[in-house]
Amino acid sequence: MSDLPLIQADRAVPPPAATTTTGGRGRRLRLLSRTDRVVITLMVLLPLLLVLGLVWLPAAATVLLSGTNWDGIGPLNEIDWVGLKNYDDVVNNYPPFVPAVQNNLLWLAALFVVATPFGMFLAVLLDKELRGSRFYQTALYLPVVLSLALVGFIWQLIYSRDQGLLNGVFGGDTDWYGDPNVNIWAVLVAAGWRHVGYIMLLYLAGLKGVDPSLREAAAVDGSSETSTFFRVVFPVMRPINIIVLVVTVIESLRAFDLVWVINKGRNGLELISALVTQNVVGEASRIGFGSALATIMLAVSLVFITIYLWTVMREGKR
């Protein structure tokens, strides 16, 4: 009987407020100091403003200007709306457009069919922890660090007609950058040299994340290394494959630096990105027409970016 009042007294004491764990997000935010709330707001707001100001607003302005004939000189209130006329002129009345599309498709095919599989092959070899693999990784990734403009200058030492290494070794007299019949292939070799290292690094990171038990189970079943890779490892790296696909498409579309350094995207090296620059920045100063070309590039890029985001979000829901 004497213990009963003590038990009742204990029950009557409420738990301390500091140990209360119930409550929503608003209660947890109220525990933050004013400085913490300011820091969190700035961390969210500043990147958002930068993305809006440097990506989305210019993209929206490009789409809007593609329907005008603005030359970049007159005031904005005097811009004439021409609708889809710029797009019609691009397709039907602009001779460099078709060669540019063909070169961009050729660029995509070369990167996707040759450079990407070769980069994946190198990643598989380096994943085996060969002797000196760190050195090979650094050597293969080094071209990725270099800009395409610098890559163009480096390969100029190889392709130069008079003092180039290639003509010096084989005793030829080929103008690798000047001949429109061969210059696109010479440029694709230089671009592929850089692309291989990038793909190698992506697939090497993906291979490191594959569960070793999958390979062990395949080996127990008698599967060869080649069969294990294509039937077990490669399907597991589906997110990496989507990233590689998107990166390859974007690389083929934004290929600009290399051809601009060589001959400003002319004489067999026409690319859509070079045509955009020629019309927007060049002597023509056709902002509306160049914006139409840029909008076409944007639309093609958004298709593959949407596929990538859809795949990532679907994987995240599993």
C-alpha positions as a Markdown table, in Angstrom:
| # | Residue | x | y | z |
|---|---|---|---|---|
| 1 | Met | 0.0 | 0.0 | 0.0 |
| 2 | Ser | 2.8 | 2.4 | 0.7 |
| 3 | Asp | 4.2 | 2.0 | -2.8 |
| 4 | Leu | 1.0 | 3.0 | -4.6 |
| 5 | Pro | 1.3 | 6.8 | -4.0 |
| 6 | Leu | 4.8 | 6.7 | -5.4 |
| 7 | Ile | 3.7 | 4.9 | -8.5 |
| 8 | Gln | 0.9 | 7.3 | -9.0 |
| 9 | Ala | 3.2 | 10.2 | -8.5 |
| 10 | Asp | 5.6 | 8.9 | -11.1 |
| 11 | Arg | 2.8 | 8.6 | -13.6 |
| 12 | Ala | 1.7 | 12.1 | -12.9 |
| 13 | Val | 5.0 | 13.6 | -13.9 |
| 14 | Pro | 5.0 | 14.5 | -17.7 |
| 15 | Pro | 8.0 | 13.7 | -19.8 |
| 16 | Pro | 10.6 | 16.5 | -20.3 |
| 17 | Ala | 9.9 | 18.7 | -23.3 |
| 18 | Ala | 13.4 | 18.2 | -24.6 |
| 19 | Thr | 12.8 | 14.4 | -25.1 |
| 20 | Thr | 9.7 | 14.9 | -27.2 |
| 21 | Thr | 10.2 | 13.2 | -30.5 |
| 22 | Thr | 6.8 | 13.7 | -32.0 |
| 23 | Gly | 6.0 | 16.6 | -34.4 |
| 24 | Gly | 6.5 | 17.4 | -38.0 |
| 25 | Arg | 9.1 | 19.2 | -40.0 |
| 26 | Gly | 7.9 | 22.6 | -38.9 |
| 27 | Arg | 8.8 | 21.7 | -35.2 |
| 28 | Arg | 12.2 | 20.5 | -36.2 |
| 29 | Leu | 12.8 | 23.7 | -38.2 |
| 30 | Arg | 11.8 | 25.8 | -35.2 |
| 31 | Leu | 14.7 | 24.2 | -33.3 |
| 32 | Leu | 17.2 | 25.8 | -35.9 |
| 33 | Ser | 18.7 | 29.1 | -35.0 |
| 34 | Arg | 18.1 | 32.1 | -37.1 |
| 35 | Thr | 21.6 | 31.9 | -38.6 |
| 36 | Asp | 21.0 | 28.3 | -39.6 |
| 37 | Arg | 17.8 | 29.2 | -41.4 |
| 38 | Val | 19.5 | 32.0 | -43.2 |
| 39 | Val | 22.4 | 29.7 | -44.3 |
| 40 | Ile | 19.9 | 27.0 | -45.6 |
| 41 | Thr | 17.9 | 29.6 | -47.4 |
| 42 | Leu | 21.0 | 31.0 | -49.2 |
| 43 | Met | 22.2 | 27.5 | -50.0 |
| 44 | Val | 18.9 | 26.7 | -51.8 |
| 45 | Leu | 18.2 | 30.2 | -53.2 |
| 46 | Leu | 21.6 | 31.1 | -54.7 |
| 47 | Pro | 22.0 | 27.9 | -56.8 |
| 48 | Leu | 18.4 | 28.2 | -57.9 |
| 49 | Leu | 19.0 | 31.8 | -59.1 |
| 50 | Leu | 22.2 | 30.8 | -60.9 |
| 51 | Val | 20.4 | 28.0 | -62.8 |
| 52 | Leu | 17.5 | 30.2 | -63.7 |
| 53 | Gly | 19.8 | 33.1 | -64.7 |
| 54 | Leu | 22.4 | 31.2 | -66.6 |
| 55 | Val | 20.4 | 28.2 | -68.0 |
| 56 | Trp | 16.7 | 28.5 | -68.1 |
| 57 | Leu | 16.2 | 32.2 | -68.9 |
| 58 | Pro | 18.8 | 32.2 | -71.8 |
| 59 | Ala | 17.2 | 29.0 | -73.1 |
| 60 | Ala | 13.7 | 30.5 | -73.0 |
| 61 | Ala | 15.0 | 33.7 | -74.6 |
| 62 | Thr | 16.6 | 31.6 | -77.4 |
| 63 | Val | 13.3 | 29.9 | -78.1 |
| 64 | Leu | 11.5 | 33.3 | -78.2 |
| 65 | Leu | 14.1 | 35.0 | -80.4 |
| 66 | Ser | 14.0 | 32.1 | -82.9 |
| 67 | Gly | 10.7 | 33.4 | -84.0 |
| 68 | Thr | 12.0 | 36.9 | -84.8 |
| 69 | Asn | 14.3 | 38.6 | -87.3 |
| 70 | Trp | 16.3 | 40.5 | -84.7 |
| 71 | Asp | 19.8 | 41.3 | -85.8 |
| 72 | Gly | 21.1 | 42.2 | -82.3 |
| 73 | Ile | 21.3 | 45.9 | -83.0 |
| 74 | Gly | 17.9 | 47.5 | -82.9 |
| 75 | Pro | 15.9 | 47.9 | -79.7 |
| 76 | Leu | 13.8 | 45.0 | -78.4 |
| 77 | Asn | 10.5 | 46.8 | -78.9 |
| 78 | Glu | 11.1 | 47.0 | -82.6 |
| 79 | Ile | 11.6 | 43.3 | -83.1 |
| 80 | Asp | 9.4 | 41.8 | -85.8 |
| 81 | Trp | 7.8 | 38.5 | -85.2 |
| 82 | Val | 8.2 | 36.1 | -88.1 |
| 83 | Gly | 6.9 | 32.9 | -86.6 |
| 84 | Leu | 8.4 | 29.7 | -88.1 |
| 85 | Lys | 10.1 | 31.4 | -91.0 |
| 86 | Asn | 13.6 | 31.0 | -89.6 |
| 87 | Tyr | 13.0 | 27.2 | -89.2 |
| 88 | Asp | 11.8 | 27.0 | -92.8 |
| 89 | Asp | 14.8 | 28.9 | -94.0 |
| 90 | Val | 17.1 | 26.7 | -92.0 |
| 91 | Val | 15.7 | 23.5 | -93.6 |
| 92 | Asn | 15.0 | 24.7 | -97.1 |
| 93 | Asn | 17.2 | 27.8 | -97.8 |
| 94 | Tyr | 20.4 | 27.3 | -95.8 |
| 95 | Pro | 22.9 | 25.0 | -97.7 |
| 96 | Pro | 25.3 | 24.4 | -94.8 |
| 97 | Phe | 22.5 | 22.9 | -92.6 |
| 98 | Val | 22.3 | 19.5 | -94.3 |
| 99 | Pro | 26.1 | 18.9 | -94.2 |
| 100 | Ala | 26.1 | 20.1 | -90.6 |
| 101 | Val | 23.4 | 17.5 | -89.7 |
| 102 | Gln | 25.3 | 14.8 | -91.5 |
| 103 | Asn | 28.5 | 15.6 | -89.8 |
| 104 | Asn | 26.8 | 15.7 | -86.4 |
| 105 | Leu | 25.3 | 12.3 | -87.1 |
| 106 | Leu | 28.7 | 11.0 | -88.3 |
| 107 | Trp | 30.2 | 12.4 | -85.1 |
| 108 | Leu | 27.6 | 10.6 | -83.0 |
| 109 | Ala | 28.1 | 7.4 | -84.9 |
| 110 | Ala | 31.9 | 7.5 | -84.5 |
| 111 | Leu | 31.7 | 8.2 | -80.8 |
| 112 | Phe | 29.0 | 5.7 | -80.1 |
| 113 | Val | 30.2 | 2.8 | -82.3 |
| 114 | Val | 34.0 | 3.2 | -82.0 |
| 115 | Ala | 35.1 | 5.4 | -79.1 |
| 116 | Thr | 32.5 | 4.3 | -76.5 |
| 117 | Pro | 33.0 | 0.5 | -76.9 |
| 118 | Phe | 36.8 | 1.0 | -76.9 |
| 119 | Gly | 36.5 | 3.0 | -73.6 |
| 120 | Met | 34.4 | 0.3 | -72.1 |
| 121 | Phe | 37.0 | -2.3 | -73.2 |
| 122 | Leu | 39.7 | -0.3 | -71.5 |
| 123 | Ala | 37.6 | 0.0 | -68.3 |
| 124 | Val | 37.2 | -3.8 | -68.2 |
| 125 | Leu | 41.0 | -4.3 | -68.6 |
| 126 | Leu | 41.8 | -1.8 | -65.9 |
| 127 | Asp | 39.2 | -3.3 | -63.5 |
| 128 | Lys | 41.3 | -6.4 | -63.3 |
| 129 | Glu | 43.9 | -4.4 | -61.3 |
| 130 | Leu | 46.8 | -4.9 | -63.7 |
| 131 | Arg | 50.2 | -3.8 | -62.8 |
| 132 | Gly | 50.5 | -0.1 | -63.5 |
| 133 | Ser | 46.8 | 0.4 | -63.8 |
| 134 | Arg | 46.9 | 3.7 | -61.9 |
| 135 | Phe | 49.4 | 5.0 | -64.5 |
| 136 | Tyr | 47.2 | 3.8 | -67.4 |
| 137 | Gln | 44.1 | 5.4 | -65.9 |
| 138 | Thr | 45.9 | 8.8 | -65.5 |
| 139 | Ala | 47.3 | 8.6 | -69.0 |
| 140 | Leu | 44.0 | 7.7 | -70.6 |
| 141 | Tyr | 42.0 | 10.3 | -68.7 |
| 142 | Leu | 44.5 | 13.1 | -69.3 |
| 143 | Pro | 43.0 | 14.2 | -72.6 |
| 144 | Val | 39.6 | 14.7 | -70.9 |
| 145 | Val | 41.1 | 17.4 | -68.7 |
| 146 | Leu | 42.3 | 19.2 | -71.8 |
| 147 | Ser | 40.0 | 21.5 | -73.7 |
| 148 | Leu | 39.0 | 20.6 | -77.2 |
| 149 | Ala | 40.8 | 23.7 | -78.5 |
| 150 | Leu | 44.0 | 22.5 | -76.9 |
| 151 | Val | 43.4 | 19.0 | -78.3 |
| 152 | Gly | 43.1 | 20.6 | -81.8 |
| 153 | Phe | 46.5 | 22.3 | -81.4 |
| 154 | Ile | 48.1 | 19.1 | -80.2 |
| 155 | Trp | 46.8 | 17.1 | -83.2 |
| 156 | Gln | 47.8 | 20.0 | -85.5 |
| 157 | Leu | 51.4 | 18.8 | -84.7 |
| 158 | Ile | 50.4 | 15.4 | -86.1 |
| 159 | Tyr | 48.3 | 16.5 | -89.0 |
| 160 | Ser | 50.3 | 19.4 | -90.3 |
| 161 | Arg | 50.9 | 19.1 | -94.0 |
| 162 | Asp | 54.5 | 20.4 | -94.0 |
| 163 | Gln | 55.8 | 19.5 | -90.5 |
| 164 | Gly | 53.3 | 17.0 | -89.2 |
| 165 | Leu | 54.3 | 13.7 | -87.7 |
| 166 | Leu | 51.9 | 11.7 | -89.8 |
| 167 | Asn | 53.2 | 13.0 | -93.2 |
| 168 | Gly | 56.7 | 12.8 | -91.9 |
| 169 | Val | 56.5 | 9.1 | -91.0 |
| 170 | Phe | 54.6 | 8.0 | -94.1 |
| 171 | Gly | 56.2 | 10.4 | -96.5 |
| 172 | Gly | 52.8 | 11.7 | -97.7 |
| 173 | Asp | 51.7 | 15.2 | -98.6 |
| 174 | Thr | 48.1 | 15.1 | -97.4 |
| 175 | Asp | 46.5 | 18.2 | -96.0 |
| 176 | Trp | 44.6 | 16.4 | -93.2 |
| 177 | Tyr | 42.8 | 19.6 | -92.0 |
| 178 | Gly | 42.4 | 21.3 | -95.3 |
| 179 | Asp | 41.1 | 18.5 | -97.6 |
| 180 | Pro | 37.3 | 18.4 | -97.2 |
| 181 | Asn | 37.4 | 14.7 | -98.1 |
| 182 | Val | 39.5 | 13.6 | -95.1 |
| 183 | Asn | 39.4 | 16.4 | -92.5 |
| 184 | Ile | 36.2 | 15.2 | -90.8 |
| 185 | Trp | 37.8 | 11.8 | -90.3 |
| 186 | Ala | 41.0 | 13.4 | -88.9 |
| 187 | Val | 38.9 | 15.5 | -86.5 |
| 188 | Leu | 36.9 | 12.5 | -85.4 |
| 189 | Val | 40.1 | 10.6 | -84.5 |
| 190 | Ala | 41.1 | 13.6 | -82.3 |
| 191 | Ala | 37.7 | 13.8 | -80.7 |
| 192 | Gly | 37.6 | 10.1 | -80.1 |
| 193 | Trp | 41.0 | 10.2 | -78.4 |
| 194 | Arg | 39.5 | 12.5 | -75.8 |
| 195 | His | 36.1 | 10.7 | -75.6 |
| 196 | Val | 37.7 | 7.3 | -74.9 |
| 197 | Gly | 39.1 | 8.5 | -71.6 |
| 198 | Tyr | 35.8 | 9.9 | -70.4 |
| 199 | Ile | 33.9 | 6.7 | -71.2 |
| 200 | Met | 36.6 | 4.6 | -69.6 |
| 201 | Leu | 36.3 | 6.5 | -66.3 |
| 202 | Leu | 32.5 | 6.2 | -66.3 |
| 203 | Tyr | 32.5 | 2.5 | -66.9 |
| 204 | Leu | 35.4 | 1.9 | -64.5 |
| 205 | Ala | 33.3 | 3.6 | -61.7 |
| 206 | Gly | 30.3 | 1.4 | -62.7 |
| 207 | Leu | 32.4 | -1.8 | -62.6 |
| 208 | Lys | 33.6 | -1.0 | -59.1 |
| 209 | Gly | 30.0 | -0.9 | -58.0 |
| 210 | Val | 29.0 | -4.3 | -59.3 |
| 211 | Asp | 28.4 | -6.9 | -56.6 |
| 212 | Pro | 31.2 | -9.4 | -56.8 |
| 213 | Ser | 28.8 | -12.2 | -55.8 |
| 214 | Leu | 27.2 | -11.9 | -59.2 |
| 215 | Arg | 30.4 | -12.8 | -61.0 |
| 216 | Glu | 31.1 | -15.6 | -58.5 |
| 217 | Ala | 27.7 | -17.1 | -59.1 |
| 218 | Ala | 28.1 | -16.9 | -62.9 |
| 219 | Ala | 31.6 | -18.5 | -62.6 |
| 220 | Val | 30.1 | -21.4 | -60.5 |
| 221 | Asp | 27.5 | -21.9 | -63.3 |
| 222 | Gly | 30.4 | -22.3 | -65.8 |
| 223 | Ser | 29.9 | -19.0 | -67.5 |
| 224 | Ser | 32.9 | -17.5 | -69.3 |
| 225 | Glu | 34.2 | -14.0 | -68.6 |
| 226 | Thr | 32.8 | -12.6 | -71.8 |
| 227 | Ser | 29.4 | -14.2 | -71.3 |
| 228 | Thr | 29.4 | -13.0 | -67.6 |
| 229 | Phe | 30.1 | -9.5 | -68.7 |
| 230 | Phe | 27.4 | -9.2 | -71.4 |
| 231 | Arg | 24.7 | -11.3 | -69.6 |
| 232 | Val | 25.3 | -10.3 | -65.9 |
| 233 | Val | 27.6 | -7.3 | -65.5 |
| 234 | Phe | 26.5 | -5.1 | -68.4 |
| 235 | Pro | 22.7 | -5.3 | -67.6 |
| 236 | Val | 23.4 | -4.4 | -64.0 |
| 237 | Met | 25.2 | -1.2 | -65.1 |
| 238 | Arg | 22.0 | 0.1 | -66.8 |
| 239 | Pro | 22.2 | 3.5 | -65.1 |
| 240 | Ile | 25.8 | 3.9 | -66.3 |
| 241 | Asn | 24.8 | 2.9 | -69.8 |
| 242 | Ile | 22.1 | 5.6 | -69.9 |
| 243 | Ile | 24.6 | 8.2 | -68.7 |
| 244 | Val | 27.0 | 7.2 | -71.4 |
| 245 | Leu | 24.3 | 7.4 | -74.0 |
| 246 | Val | 23.3 | 10.9 | -72.9 |
| 247 | Val | 26.9 | 12.1 | -72.6 |
| 248 | Thr | 27.7 | 10.7 | -76.1 |
| 249 | Val | 24.8 | 12.4 | -77.7 |
| 250 | Ile | 25.5 | 15.8 | -76.0 |
| 251 | Glu | 29.2 | 15.5 | -76.9 |
| 252 | Ser | 28.3 | 15.0 | -80.6 |
| 253 | Leu | 25.9 | 18.0 | -80.5 |
| 254 | Arg | 28.1 | 20.5 | -78.7 |
| 255 | Ala | 31.3 | 19.6 | -80.7 |
| 256 | Phe | 32.5 | 23.0 | -81.5 |
| 257 | Asp | 35.9 | 23.9 | -80.1 |
| 258 | Leu | 37.9 | 21.5 | -82.3 |
| 259 | Val | 36.4 | 22.5 | -85.7 |
| 260 | Trp | 36.3 | 26.2 | -84.8 |
| 261 | Val | 40.1 | 26.1 | -84.0 |
| 262 | Ile | 40.8 | 24.4 | -87.3 |
| 263 | Asn | 38.7 | 26.4 | -89.8 |
| 264 | Lys | 35.7 | 27.9 | -88.0 |
| 265 | Gly | 33.5 | 25.1 | -89.1 |
| 266 | Arg | 33.8 | 25.4 | -92.9 |
| 267 | Asn | 35.1 | 23.4 | -95.9 |
| 268 | Gly | 33.8 | 20.0 | -94.8 |
| 269 | Leu | 33.7 | 20.6 | -91.1 |
| 270 | Glu | 30.2 | 22.1 | -90.8 |
| 271 | Leu | 28.5 | 21.5 | -87.5 |
| 272 | Ile | 25.3 | 22.9 | -86.1 |
| 273 | Ser | 27.1 | 24.5 | -83.1 |
| 274 | Ala | 29.5 | 26.2 | -85.5 |
| 275 | Leu | 26.6 | 27.4 | -87.6 |
| 276 | Val | 25.0 | 28.9 | -84.5 |
| 277 | Thr | 28.2 | 30.8 | -83.7 |
| 278 | Gln | 28.6 | 32.0 | -87.3 |
| 279 | Asn | 25.1 | 33.5 | -87.3 |
| 280 | Val | 25.0 | 34.9 | -83.8 |
| 281 | Val | 28.6 | 36.1 | -83.3 |
| 282 | Gly | 29.8 | 36.3 | -86.8 |
| 283 | Glu | 29.5 | 39.1 | -89.4 |
| 284 | Ala | 26.0 | 38.2 | -90.3 |
| 285 | Ser | 24.7 | 38.9 | -86.8 |
| 286 | Arg | 21.4 | 37.1 | -87.4 |
| 287 | Ile | 20.3 | 36.5 | -83.9 |
| 288 | Gly | 16.9 | 35.1 | -84.8 |
| 289 | Phe | 18.2 | 32.7 | -87.4 |
| 290 | Gly | 21.0 | 31.6 | -85.1 |
| 291 | Ser | 18.5 | 31.1 | -82.3 |
| 292 | Ala | 16.5 | 28.8 | -84.5 |
| 293 | Leu | 19.5 | 26.6 | -85.0 |
| 294 | Ala | 20.2 | 26.7 | -81.3 |
| 295 | Thr | 16.6 | 25.7 | -80.5 |
| 296 | Ile | 16.9 | 22.7 | -82.8 |
| 297 | Met | 20.0 | 21.6 | -80.8 |
| 298 | Leu | 18.2 | 22.2 | -77.6 |
| 299 | Ala | 15.2 | 20.2 | -78.7 |
| 300 | Val | 17.3 | 17.2 | -79.6 |
| 301 | Ser | 19.3 | 17.4 | -76.4 |
| 302 | Leu | 16.1 | 17.6 | -74.3 |
| 303 | Val | 14.8 | 14.3 | -75.8 |
| 304 | Phe | 17.8 | 12.4 | -74.4 |
| 305 | Ile | 18.0 | 14.3 | -71.2 |
| 306 | Thr | 14.3 | 13.5 | -70.5 |
| 307 | Ile | 15.0 | 9.8 | -71.2 |
| 308 | Tyr | 17.9 | 9.9 | -68.7 |
| 309 | Leu | 15.8 | 11.7 | -66.0 |
| 310 | Trp | 12.9 | 9.4 | -66.5 |
| 311 | Thr | 15.2 | 6.3 | -66.1 |
| 312 | Val | 16.8 | 7.7 | -63.0 |
| 313 | Met | 13.5 | 8.5 | -61.3 |
| 314 | Arg | 12.1 | 5.1 | -62.2 |
| 315 | Glu | 15.1 | 3.4 | -60.8 |
| 316 | Gly | 14.8 | 5.5 | -57.6 |
| 317 | Lys | 11.2 | 4.3 | -57.0 |
| 318 | Arg | 12.2 | 0.7 | -57.0 |
